[in-house]
Amino acid sequence: MKKILLLTILSFSLYGFSQDQDSLNLNTIEPKTNGSTFQGVKYGVRGGYTISHLDFDGNPFMANKHRNSMYIGFFANLGMSKTLSIVPELQFSAEGASAEPLNLDYIQMPIFFRFRFSEKFHAGLGPQIGWKVHKVGDNLRDLGFSGVAGVEYKINYAIFVDARYIYGIQNVFNDATGISAKNRNIQIGVGYKF
């Protein structure tokens, strides 16, 4: 009986010793890096002042004065590397010309490819699609396509100021009207990253 008890204790001791050695070996293995350059996601808001006008082919059929209004939106900054991030946005922007029939209010979705030139200075460009939301059946297209280019200056870790130029690449009028005009906008604003 003593021999069986001694053999059992010795077996558990050897098993415990082998476990301790295995755990020591695991602690000496270097962790592997996956080589990912993804820098994470930051969310934020931006808003400001829009200066908009319509660029007509030929003479405009009515007064074509600038429309000065506002924009506001939300974004996600997806850091792909230390120098490149992709910034999808969803924003409201009041555009077009100042005459009421030429007012164009859009819900827009730009996809901004943002490049970091220094800690404070960033610039980018990308496509934008807009959906006209304020009226229907007015001989103006419901969808608009644009190109966006802009610069951004970082004030601190959360607040930045930016300026963008939006160049409409599609006629805002339906083809049946025989009128051709494209949207041109400047946005100047401020943003906050959470």
Contacts in CASP RR format, 6 or more apart in sequence:
PFRMAT RR
TARGET T0000
AUTHOR 0000-0000-0000
METHOD contacts of the structure
MODEL  1
MKKILLLTILSFSLYGFSQDQDSLNLNTIEPKTNGSTFQGVKYGVRGGYT
ISHLDFDGNPFMANKHRNSMYIGFFANLGMSKTLSIVPELQFSAEGASAE
PLNLDYIQMPIFFRFRFSEKFHAGLGPQIGWKVHKVGDNLRDLGFSGVAG
VEYKINYAIFVDARYIYGIQNVFNDATGISAKNRNIQIGVGYKF
37 80 0 8 1.000
37 81 0 8 1.000
37 82 0 8 1.000
38 79 0 8 1.000
38 80 0 8 1.000
39 79 0 8 1.000
39 80 0 8 1.000
39 81 0 8 1.000
39 82 0 8 1.000
39 85 0 8 1.000
40 78 0 8 1.000
40 79 0 8 1.000
41 76 0 8 1.000
41 77 0 8 1.000
41 78 0 8 1.000
41 79 0 8 1.000
42 76 0 8 1.000
42 77 0 8 1.000
42 193 0 8 1.000
42 194 0 8 1.000
43 74 0 8 1.000
43 75 0 8 1.000
43 76 0 8 1.000
43 77 0 8 1.000
43 193 0 8 1.000
43 194 0 8 1.000
44 74 0 8 1.000
44 75 0 8 1.000
44 76 0 8 1.000
44 77 0 8 1.000
44 191 0 8 1.000
44 192 0 8 1.000
44 193 0 8 1.000
44 194 0 8 1.000
45 72 0 8 1.000
45 73 0 8 1.000
45 74 0 8 1.000
45 75 0 8 1.000
45 191 0 8 1.000
45 192 0 8 1.000
46 72 0 8 1.000
46 73 0 8 1.000
46 74 0 8 1.000
46 75 0 8 1.000
46 89 0 8 1.000
46 91 0 8 1.000
46 162 0 8 1.000
46 189 0 8 1.000
46 190 0 8 1.000
46 191 0 8 1.000
46 192 0 8 1.000
47 70 0 8 1.000
47 71 0 8 1.000
47 72 0 8 1.000
47 73 0 8 1.000
47 91 0 8 1.000
47 189 0 8 1.000
47 190 0 8 1.000
47 191 0 8 1.000
48 70 0 8 1.000
48 71 0 8 1.000
48 72 0 8 1.000
48 187 0 8 1.000
48 188 0 8 1.000
48 189 0 8 1.000
48 190 0 8 1.000
49 68 0 8 1.000
49 69 0 8 1.000
49 70 0 8 1.000
49 71 0 8 1.000
49 187 0 8 1.000
49 188 0 8 1.000
49 189 0 8 1.000
50 67 0 8 1.000
50 68 0 8 1.000
50 69 0 8 1.000
50 70 0 8 1.000
50 71 0 8 1.000
50 93 0 8 1.000
50 94 0 8 1.000
50 95 0 8 1.000
50 185 0 8 1.000
50 186 0 8 1.000
50 187 0 8 1.000
51 66 0 8 1.000
51 67 0 8 1.000
51 68 0 8 1.000
51 185 0 8 1.000
51 186 0 8 1.000
51 188 0 8 1.000
52 66 0 8 1.000
52 67 0 8 1.000
52 68 0 8 1.000
52 69 0 8 1.000
52 94 0 8 1.000
52 95 0 8 1.000
52 96 0 8 1.000
52 97 0 8 1.000
52 104 0 8 1.000
52 183 0 8 1.000
52 184 0 8 1.000
52 185 0 8 1.000
52 186 0 8 1.000
53 64 0 8 1.000
53 65 0 8 1.000
53 66 0 8 1.000
53 67 0 8 1.000
53 96 0 8 1.000
53 97 0 8 1.000
53 184 0 8 1.000
54 60 0 8 1.000
54 64 0 8 1.000
54 96 0 8 1.000
54 97 0 8 1.000
54 102 0 8 1.000
54 172 0 8 1.000
54 181 0 8 1.000
54 182 0 8 1.000
54 183 0 8 1.000
54 184 0 8 1.000
55 181 0 8 1.000
55 182 0 8 1.000
55 183 0 8 1.000
55 184 0 8 1.000
56 64 0 8 1.000
56 179 0 8 1.000
56 180 0 8 1.000
56 181 0 8 1.000
57 180 0 8 1.000
57 181 0 8 1.000
60 181 0 8 1.000
61 179 0 8 1.000
62 99 0 8 1.000
62 101 0 8 1.000
62 102 0 8 1.000
63 97 0 8 1.000
63 98 0 8 1.000
63 99 0 8 1.000
64 97 0 8 1.000
64 99 0 8 1.000
64 102 0 8 1.000
65 97 0 8 1.000
65 98 0 8 1.000
65 99 0 8 1.000
66 97 0 8 1.000
66 98 0 8 1.000
67 94 0 8 1.000
67 95 0 8 1.000
67 96 0 8 1.000
67 97 0 8 1.000
67 98 0 8 1.000
67 102 0 8 1.000
67 103 0 8 1.000
68 98 0 8 1.000
69 93 0 8 1.000
69 94 0 8 1.000
69 95 0 8 1.000
70 94 0 8 1.000
71 91 0 8 1.000
71 92 0 8 1.000
71 93 0 8 1.000
71 94 0 8 1.000
71 187 0 8 1.000
72 91 0 8 1.000
72 92 0 8 1.000
73 89 0 8 1.000
73 90 0 8 1.000
73 91 0 8 1.000
73 92 0 8 1.000
74 89 0 8 1.000
74 90 0 8 1.000
74 91 0 8 1.000
75 87 0 8 1.000
75 88 0 8 1.000
75 89 0 8 1.000
75 90 0 8 1.000
75 112 0 8 1.000
76 87 0 8 1.000
76 88 0 8 1.000
76 89 0 8 1.000
77 85 0 8 1.000
77 87 0 8 1.000
77 114 0 8 1.000
77 193 0 8 1.000
78 85 0 8 1.000
78 86 0 8 1.000
78 87 0 8 1.000
78 88 0 8 1.000
79 85 0 8 1.000
79 86 0 8 1.000
80 86 0 8 1.000
82 116 0 8 1.000
83 115 0 8 1.000
83 116 0 8 1.000
84 113 0 8 1.000
84 114 0 8 1.000
84 115 0 8 1.000
84 116 0 8 1.000
85 114 0 8 1.000
85 116 0 8 1.000
86 111 0 8 1.000
86 112 0 8 1.000
86 113 0 8 1.000
86 114 0 8 1.000
87 110 0 8 1.000
87 111 0 8 1.000
87 112 0 8 1.000
87 113 0 8 1.000
87 114 0 8 1.000
88 109 0 8 1.000
88 110 0 8 1.000
88 111 0 8 1.000
88 112 0 8 1.000
89 108 0 8 1.000
89 109 0 8 1.000
89 110 0 8 1.000
89 111 0 8 1.000
89 112 0 8 1.000
90 107 0 8 1.000
90 108 0 8 1.000
90 109 0 8 1.000
91 107 0 8 1.000
91 108 0 8 1.000
91 109 0 8 1.000
91 110 0 8 1.000
92 105 0 8 1.000
92 106 0 8 1.000
92 107 0 8 1.000
92 108 0 8 1.000
92 133 0 8 1.000
93 105 0 8 1.000
93 106 0 8 1.000
93 108 0 8 1.000
93 185 0 8 1.000
93 187 0 8 1.000
94 103 0 8 1.000
94 104 0 8 1.000
94 105 0 8 1.000
95 104 0 8 1.000
95 105 0 8 1.000
95 106 0 8 1.000
95 183 0 8 1.000
95 185 0 8 1.000
96 102 0 8 1.000
96 103 0 8 1.000
96 104 0 8 1.000
96 172 0 8 1.000
96 183 0 8 1.000
97 103 0 8 1.000
101 138 0 8 1.000
103 134 0 8 1.000
104 132 0 8 1.000
104 134 0 8 1.000
104 140 0 8 1.000
104 172 0 8 1.000
104 183 0 8 1.000
105 132 0 8 1.000
105 133 0 8 1.000
105 134 0 8 1.000
106 130 0 8 1.000
106 131 0 8 1.000
106 132 0 8 1.000
106 133 0 8 1.000
106 144 0 8 1.000
107 130 0 8 1.000
107 131 0 8 1.000
107 133 0 8 1.000
108 128 0 8 1.000
108 129 0 8 1.000
108 130 0 8 1.000
108 131 0 8 1.000
108 146 0 8 1.000
109 128 0 8 1.000
109 129 0 8 1.000
109 130 0 8 1.000
110 126 0 8 1.000
110 127 0 8 1.000
110 128 0 8 1.000
110 146 0 8 1.000
110 148 0 8 1.000
111 126 0 8 1.000
111 127 0 8 1.000
111 128 0 8 1.000
112 124 0 8 1.000
112 125 0 8 1.000
112 126 0 8 1.000
112 148 0 8 1.000
113 124 0 8 1.000
113 125 0 8 1.000
113 126 0 8 1.000
114 122 0 8 1.000
114 123 0 8 1.000
114 124 0 8 1.000
114 152 0 8 1.000
115 122 0 8 1.000
115 123 0 8 1.000
115 124 0 8 1.000
116 122 0 8 1.000
117 123 0 8 1.000
119 154 0 8 1.000
120 153 0 8 1.000
120 154 0 8 1.000
121 151 0 8 1.000
121 152 0 8 1.000
121 153 0 8 1.000
121 154 0 8 1.000
122 151 0 8 1.000
122 152 0 8 1.000
122 153 0 8 1.000
122 154 0 8 1.000
123 149 0 8 1.000
123 150 0 8 1.000
123 151 0 8 1.000
123 152 0 8 1.000
124 149 0 8 1.000
124 150 0 8 1.000
124 151 0 8 1.000
125 147 0 8 1.000
125 148 0 8 1.000
125 149 0 8 1.000
125 150 0 8 1.000
126 147 0 8 1.000
126 148 0 8 1.000
126 149 0 8 1.000
127 145 0 8 1.000
127 146 0 8 1.000
127 147 0 8 1.000
127 148 0 8 1.000
128 145 0 8 1.000
128 146 0 8 1.000
128 147 0 8 1.000
128 148 0 8 1.000
128 166 0 8 1.000
129 143 0 8 1.000
129 144 0 8 1.000
129 145 0 8 1.000
129 146 0 8 1.000
130 143 0 8 1.000
130 144 0 8 1.000
130 145 0 8 1.000
130 146 0 8 1.000
131 142 0 8 1.000
131 143 0 8 1.000
131 144 0 8 1.000
132 140 0 8 1.000
132 141 0 8 1.000
132 142 0 8 1.000
132 143 0 8 1.000
132 144 0 8 1.000
136 142 0 8 1.000
139 173 0 8 1.000
139 174 0 8 1.000
139 176 0 8 1.000
139 177 0 8 1.000
140 172 0 8 1.000
140 173 0 8 1.000
140 174 0 8 1.000
141 170 0 8 1.000
141 171 0 8 1.000
141 172 0 8 1.000
141 173 0 8 1.000
141 174 0 8 1.000
143 170 0 8 1.000
144 168 0 8 1.000
144 170 0 8 1.000
144 172 0 8 1.000
144 183 0 8 1.000
145 168 0 8 1.000
145 169 0 8 1.000
145 170 0 8 1.000
146 166 0 8 1.000
146 167 0 8 1.000
146 168 0 8 1.000
146 169 0 8 1.000
146 170 0 8 1.000
146 183 0 8 1.000
147 166 0 8 1.000
147 167 0 8 1.000
147 168 0 8 1.000
147 169 0 8 1.000
148 164 0 8 1.000
148 165 0 8 1.000
148 166 0 8 1.000
148 167 0 8 1.000
149 164 0 8 1.000
149 165 0 8 1.000
149 167 0 8 1.000
150 162 0 8 1.000
150 163 0 8 1.000
150 164 0 8 1.000
150 165 0 8 1.000
151 162 0 8 1.000
151 163 0 8 1.000
151 164 0 8 1.000
152 160 0 8 1.000
152 161 0 8 1.000
152 162 0 8 1.000
153 160 0 8 1.000
153 161 0 8 1.000
153 162 0 8 1.000
154 160 0 8 1.000
155 161 0 8 1.000
157 193 0 8 1.000
158 192 0 8 1.000
158 193 0 8 1.000
158 194 0 8 1.000
159 190 0 8 1.000
159 191 0 8 1.000
159 192 0 8 1.000
159 193 0 8 1.000
160 190 0 8 1.000
160 191 0 8 1.000
160 192 0 8 1.000
160 193 0 8 1.000
161 189 0 8 1.000
161 190 0 8 1.000
161 191 0 8 1.000
162 187 0 8 1.000
162 188 0 8 1.000
162 189 0 8 1.000
162 190 0 8 1.000
162 191 0 8 1.000
163 186 0 8 1.000
163 187 0 8 1.000
163 188 0 8 1.000
163 189 0 8 1.000
164 185 0 8 1.000
164 186 0 8 1.000
164 187 0 8 1.000
165 185 0 8 1.000
165 186 0 8 1.000
166 183 0 8 1.000
166 184 0 8 1.000
166 185 0 8 1.000
166 186 0 8 1.000
166 187 0 8 1.000
167 182 0 8 1.000
167 184 0 8 1.000
168 182 0 8 1.000
168 183 0 8 1.000
168 184 0 8 1.000
169 182 0 8 1.000
170 182 0 8 1.000
171 180 0 8 1.000
171 181 0 8 1.000
171 182 0 8 1.000
172 181 0 8 1.000
172 182 0 8 1.000
172 183 0 8 1.000
173 179 0 8 1.000
173 180 0 8 1.000
173 181 0 8 1.000
END
